[in-house]
Amino acid sequence: MQKPIEGLVAVAQRQQKAHLVIKNAEVYNVFTKTFHLAEVAVYGGYIAAIGAGYHGEEEMDAQGAMLLPGFVDGHVHIESGMAMPQEYARTL
């Protein structure tokens, strides 16, 4: 059985279909602060790739709708929560 990371890599390399491909989306790039028309390939609930030429078991046409990241704060100081790291991880 394939491990989840192997599936993500295979989809990104176009060696297998994604579970879902969102086509014709205006994808926001948080680094350049610009939108660009692209496809988003999703495998196992994770984004495997953004680009063009992906195929999926399910394909959805976004019809130019904007696709934005969830804006999850990746920078956190766990000591601010005053919890042990194990408890903090369990809570998340």
N, C-alpha and C positions, 0 to 999 in steps of 0.2 A: 504494500500500500504506500502511496506517495505521501511524503510529509508535506505539511502546508507550505513551508518555505520553498520546497522544490516545485510545487504547483505555481507559486507566485513567479518564480524565476522562469519556468517554462512558458507561462503566459506572456511575461515581459519580452521573452525572446521569440515570441510568436510560434512556439512549438506545440502549443495546445490552446484550445478555446478558453476564454474567460467565462466565468459564470454569467457576467453581465458586462455589456459594453454600452456606454452612453455616448452616442454619436452627435456631432454637430452642436457641441456645447461651447460657449464662450467661457473658457477656463481662466480663472484669476491666478496670476503668478505673484505670490507675496514678496518675492525678491525683487522683481522688476516693476511691480505695481502696475502691471498691464494685463489686459485680457487677450487671449488668442484662441482661435477656433481649433478644437482638438477633440479627440476621442479619449474616454477614460475607461480602462479595462479593470474590472473588479473580479477578484478571486477570493472566495472564502470570507467575504466581508471586508477585504482589504484592497486598497488601490494597488494594482500590480504595475500599471504603466499609464502614462499619458503621452499621446502622440497620434499616430494615424496607422491604419492598416490592421487593426485588431478585429477579431471575430469572437462572438460570444454565443453561448447557449441561448441567451436572451439578449436582444439588442433593442435599445430605446433611442428614438430620435428626439433630442432635446430642442430641436427647431430653433437654435440660436439662443436658448435661455442661458442665463449666467450660472456658472457652477463655482461655488466658493468653498474654501476650506472651512472646517468647523471651528477654527480659531481656538484650539485647545492650547492653554498655556503650558509649554514644555519646560519652562524654567520655574522651579519651585524650591523653596527651602523647607525641607521636612521638619526641621527643628522648630519652625514657626507654629506648626500644628501641635507641638508639645506631645507627640506620640512616638512610640518606639517604631523604627522602620518597618518591622513585621506587621504591626497593627495598621500603620499608614497604608502599606501595600494591600493588606486584606480589605481595608475600607474602600480603596479605589477600585 
